Amino acid sequence: LARLGWERRAAGTYLDLCAGTLDVGAALSRFPGFAGRIVGADFAEPMLRAGRSKSAAVAPVVADALALPLADASCDGAIVAFGIRNITDLGAALGEVHRVLRPGARFVVLEFSTPRLALVRWIYLFYFHRVLPIVGGLVSGHPTAYRYLPESVKNFPEAGDLARRMSAAGFARVSWTALSFGIAAMHVGEKT
């Protein structure tokens, strides 16, 4: 949220893409000095409904990330946390976010990644593919969800490739940072 640069337009409009239960938007709304509004967009209406009481500053909107119901250049920033890997056409989604951002606005992407260090990657992949599906399925009662997660991460572009795709979609000054030994990556791009 800090990388979003919301302080530049504290009363602006921000997009929380693939918002789920609106946790990210609610967290943004609680920053001291934040006076804007947040559009929490997700195609899963039950998840939005479950989170709608978290913040009055977040407006939940049932929407497809490939066809956002927002005007061109209407948002002062956008963020997606652990959801962009579930979008069917990544290039189209990046283009759609670019369309709704105002010039100078930032797009922040937080997503799972695959660690580069061999030992960390081996431990991570063993846990992710062998342990997590079993334990997650037993605890939650939904074993398929914990089989889908590793597959969705495996099929998602590596951090460098995602940065190139963001640039191809029109974002400038794209950078990325590996987090948690490379288990996740944060990308930041700006609309010029």
C-alpha positions in Angstrom: 0.0 0.0 0.0 2.9 2.3 0.7 4.2 1.8 -2.9 0.8 3.0 -4.2 1.8 6.6 -3.5 -1.7 7.5 -2.4 -0.5 10.4 -0.4 -0.1 12.4 -3.7 -3.9 12.3 -4.0 -5.2 11.4 -0.6 -8.8 12.3 -1.7 -8.5 10.3 -5.0 -10.2 7.2 -6.3 -8.3 3.9 -6.1 -9.0 0.5 -7.6 -8.6 -2.7 -5.6 -8.6 -5.3 -8.4 -9.6 -8.9 -7.6 -10.6 -7.5 -4.3 -12.2 -10.6 -2.8 -13.4 -9.8 0.7 -12.0 -6.2 0.4 -9.2 -6.6 2.9 -6.7 -4.6 0.9 -9.1 -1.7 0.2 -10.1 -1.6 3.9 -6.5 -1.5 4.9 -5.9 1.5 2.6 -8.9 3.3 3.9 -7.5 3.1 7.5 -4.3 5.0 6.7 -4.2 8.3 8.6 -4.8 11.1 6.1 -6.5 8.9 3.5 -9.7 10.7 2.4 -10.4 9.0 -0.9 -12.7 6.2 -2.1 -11.8 2.7 -3.2 -13.5 0.7 -5.8 -13.2 -3.0 -4.8 -13.7 -4.9 -8.1 -14.1 -8.7 -8.2 -16.3 -11.1 -10.2 -17.1 -13.1 -7.1 -20.1 -11.4 -5.6 -20.3 -13.6 -2.5 -16.8 -12.6 -1.5 -17.6 -8.9 -2.0 -20.7 -9.3 0.0 -18.8 -11.0 2.8 -16.4 -8.0 3.1 -18.7 -5.0 2.4 -18.9 -4.0 6.1 -15.1 -3.6 6.5 -15.0 0.0 5.4 -17.4 2.6 4.2 -14.7 4.0 1.9 -14.7 0.8 -0.2 -17.4 0.4 -2.8 -17.7 -3.2 -3.8 -18.4 -3.7 -7.6 -19.0 -7.0 -9.3 -16.8 -6.7 -12.3 -14.6 -8.6 -14.8 -11.0 -7.4 -14.7 -11.1 -7.6 -18.5 -13.9 -5.0 -18.8 -13.9 -2.7 -15.8 -17.0 -0.5 -15.4 -14.8 2.6 -14.9 -14.2 5.6 -17.2 -10.9 6.2 -18.8 -8.3 7.9 -16.6 -10.7 7.8 -13.6 -8.4 6.2 -11.0 -5.5 7.7 -9.0 -3.9 4.3 -8.4 -4.6 0.6 -8.5 -3.5 -2.4 -6.6 -4.0 -6.2 -6.9 -2.9 -8.6 -4.2 -2.7 -12.3 -4.9 -5.4 -12.2 -7.5 -3.9 -11.3 -10.9 -2.7 -14.9 -11.5 -6.3 -16.0 -11.7 -7.2 -13.7 -14.7 -7.5 -15.6 -18.0 -6.0 -12.9 -20.2 -3.2 -11.2 -18.4 -2.3 -8.8 -21.2 -5.9 -7.6 -21.6 -6.2 -7.1 -17.8 -3.0 -5.1 -17.7 -4.3 -3.0 -20.6 -7.6 -2.4 -18.8 -5.9 -1.3 -15.6 -3.7 1.1 -17.7 -6.9 2.5 -19.3 -8.6 3.4 -16.1 -5.5 5.1 -14.5 -4.8 8.8 -14.7 -1.4 9.8 -15.9 1.2 9.5 -13.1 -0.9 6.9 -11.3 0.7 3.7 -10.0 -0.3 0.1 -10.4 1.0 -2.2 -7.6 0.9 -6.0 -8.1 1.6 -8.3 -5.2 1.7 -12.0 -6.3 3.2 -15.3 -5.5 6.4 -16.2 -7.3 8.9 -19.0 -7.4 12.1 -18.5 -5.4 15.3 -18.3 -7.4 17.7 -19.8 -4.8 17.8 -23.6 -5.4 17.5 -24.7 -1.8 14.7 -22.3 -1.0 12.9 -23.2 -4.3 13.2 -26.9 -3.5 11.8 -26.5 0.1 9.1 -24.1 -1.2 8.0 -26.4 -4.1 8.0 -29.5 -1.9 5.8 -27.7 0.7 3.6 -26.1 -1.9 2.9 -29.2 -4.0 3.1 -32.0 -1.4 2.3 -30.6 2.1 0.0 -27.6 1.6 -2.7 -29.5 -0.5 -3.0 -32.2 2.2 -2.9 -30.0 5.3 -5.0 -27.2 3.7 -7.6 -29.7 2.4 -7.9 -31.3 5.9 -8.2 -28.0 7.7 -10.5 -26.3 5.3 -12.5 -29.2 4.0 -11.8 -27.9 0.4 -8.9 -30.0 -1.0 -9.3 -28.8 -4.5 -8.6 -25.2 -3.6 -5.2 -26.1 -2.2 -4.4 -28.1 -5.4 -5.4 -25.1 -7.5 -3.1 -22.7 -5.7 0.3 -24.3 -6.7 -0.9 -24.9 -10.2 -1.9 -21.2 -10.7 1.4 -20.0 -9.4 3.3 -22.5 -11.6 1.4 -21.2 -14.7 1.9 -17.5 -13.8 4.8 -15.6 -15.4 8.1 -15.2 -13.5 8.7 -11.8 -12.0 10.9 -10.5 -14.8 8.4 -11.7 -17.4 5.6 -9.9 -15.6 7.6 -6.7 -15.5 8.1 -7.0 -19.3 4.4 -7.6 -19.8 3.5 -4.5 -17.7 5.9 -2.4 -19.8 4.3 -3.9 -23.0 0.9 -2.8 -21.7 2.1 0.8 -21.4 3.4 1.1 -17.9 6.6 3.0 -17.4 9.3 2.9 -14.6 8.3 -0.8 -14.0 10.2 -2.3 -11.1 9.9 -5.4 -9.0 11.1 -6.7 -5.7 11.3 -10.2 -4.5 9.8 -10.7 -1.0 10.0 -13.6 1.5 13.0 -15.2 -0.2 11.2 -15.0 -3.6 8.0 -16.6 -2.5 6.2 -13.4 -3.5 7.1 -10.5 -5.7 5.9 -6.9 -5.8 5.7 -5.1 -9.1 5.2 -1.3 -9.5 4.4 0.5 -12.7 3.3 4.0 -13.6 1.1 5.3 -16.3 2.8 8.2 -18.1 
